[in-house]
Amino acid sequence: MDKDYLVFIEFEYTIDTGKCKVLNTNLKTKIIDDFFGEWVTDQIGRGADKNPAAIKDTYRIKIACDLADDTFYTESDTGNKGLTTGIVQHVWSKKLWEESINDRHIVSNKGS
């Protein structure tokens, strides 16, 4: 996932507190909401993941998109794609990323 034409967001989500902490991104703040929405839509119909979910307090997820062909790539430590999708959908629907972005000012001027 280290290609120059990938846009990405990497975050941690803590189950107990329901908090999201954006660790790194090259997305402009104004498109993060749409980025999460497109990723969630892309996951529909992918089928069940029978792998057991990792039981942790905090999960780390990185979502990237190749702008050359609009392909999403996902890395996570959840152990299960359904859990990953559920966390991302929750973070997106509640806009949990906003506070972290506003607090840290980590978004670069690169990316879409």
C-alpha distance (Angstrom), angle and dihedral (degrees) to the residues before:
residue distance angle dihedral
M1 . . .
D2 3.79 . .
K3 3.82 98.4 .
D4 3.80 118.9 130.8
Y5 3.80 93.2 -127.9
L6 3.79 94.7 57.7
V7 3.76 119.5 104.3
F8 3.78 113.3 -158.0
I9 3.76 150.3 169.3
E10 3.78 125.3 -155.3
F11 3.79 121.6 -167.8
E12 3.78 146.1 159.6
Y13 3.78 123.0 -130.2
T14 3.80 120.7 -161.2
I15 3.79 114.3 -152.7
D16 3.82 99.1 -156.2
T17 3.80 95.8 50.9
G18 3.79 99.1 28.4
K19 3.81 88.7 -132.9
C20 3.77 127.2 147.7
K21 3.79 121.7 -152.9
V22 3.79 116.9 -167.6
L23 3.80 107.2 -142.7
N24 3.79 100.3 -178.4
T25 3.78 140.2 -12.6
N26 3.77 141.7 159.8
L27 3.81 93.1 -159.7
K28 3.77 120.7 112.4
T29 3.79 110.3 -114.7
K30 3.80 93.3 -118.8
I31 3.83 93.2 63.0
I32 3.81 101.3 42.1
D33 3.80 92.3 92.0
D34 3.82 91.8 52.6
F35 3.80 91.0 44.1
F36 3.81 91.7 56.5
G37 3.81 90.5 44.5
E38 3.80 92.9 52.1
W39 3.80 91.1 47.8
V40 3.83 93.0 50.3
T41 3.82 90.4 48.3
D42 3.82 89.4 50.0
Q43 3.82 90.1 56.5
I44 3.83 94.5 58.0
G45 3.79 112.6 110.8
R46 3.78 96.4 13.5
G47 3.79 92.0 123.3
A48 3.76 133.0 -123.6
D49 3.78 122.9 -48.9
K50 3.80 109.3 -140.6
N51 3.80 94.0 -167.5
P52 3.80 113.8 115.6
A53 3.78 115.3 -105.6
A54 3.78 117.3 -114.1
I55 3.79 110.9 -113.7
K56 3.80 107.3 -133.6
D57 3.78 140.0 140.5
T58 3.81 93.7 -129.7
Y59 3.79 129.4 28.3
R60 3.80 127.6 -160.8
I61 3.81 120.1 -146.8
K62 3.80 130.8 -179.7
I63 3.79 121.0 -170.4
A64 3.79 121.6 -173.2
C65 3.77 133.9 176.6
D66 3.78 126.5 -153.5
L67 3.80 104.3 -137.1
A68 3.80 91.6 -159.0
D69 3.82 92.4 70.4
D70 3.84 105.4 1.9
T71 3.81 92.6 -112.6
F72 3.80 117.7 156.7
Y73 3.80 123.4 -140.9
T74 3.78 123.0 -166.8
E75 3.78 132.9 -166.7
S76 3.80 121.8 -177.1
D77 3.77 142.5 152.9
T78 3.81 94.3 -137.4
G79 3.79 94.5 102.5
N80 3.81 90.8 -140.0
K81 3.81 131.0 68.0
G82 3.81 92.0 -145.7
L83 3.80 91.2 56.9
T84 3.79 90.2 47.6
T85 3.79 90.9 51.2
G86 3.81 91.7 47.0
I87 3.79 92.5 51.6
V88 3.81 93.2 46.9
Q89 3.79 91.7 46.7
H90 3.81 90.3 50.9
V91 3.81 93.2 46.9
W92 3.82 89.4 48.2
S93 3.81 98.9 44.3
K94 3.81 93.4 47.4
K95 3.82 92.7 38.9
L96 3.80 88.7 -130.2
W97 3.81 91.2 160.7
E98 3.81 93.4 65.8
E99 3.80 97.9 76.7
S100 3.79 92.1 47.8
I101 3.81 92.7 49.5
N102 3.79 92.7 46.7
D103 3.81 92.6 47.5
R104 3.78 97.2 47.8
H105 3.81 104.4 32.0
I106 3.80 89.6 -149.5
V107 3.78 99.6 145.3
S108 3.76 111.7 113.0
N109 3.78 125.5 -148.0
K110 3.80 89.6 -112.6
G111 3.77 123.9 94.4
S112 3.77 130.8 40.9
